[in-house]
């Protein structure tokens, strides 16, 4: 028997990505920050990409994005880039 799994809609995916965009910009324009937030949010759903995220975890994903804090290694990279750019 084939089971149909629930996945978040394209609209929900766009809202997650926009939320990630807003949160990442609050820390800086760095690709690693976007990636870190994205992967953290997807982990909240137990999936490996937004395409397979279950809608019942949508709220948890948004909550994770809201509570995201910059890890030390990324914070140090940001400081180092700022000092090197002078």
CORGI-V175400 format. One line per field, one symbol per residue. psi: psi as a letter, one per 30 degrees, with the letter a starting at -180 (. if undefined). A space follows every 50 residues. Layout:
psi = ???
//
This chain:
psi = kkkjkkllleeeeeeeeeeeeeeeffflikeeeeeeeeeeeeeffglflf fgkkffgeeeeeeeeegkkkleeeeeeeeeeeeef.
//
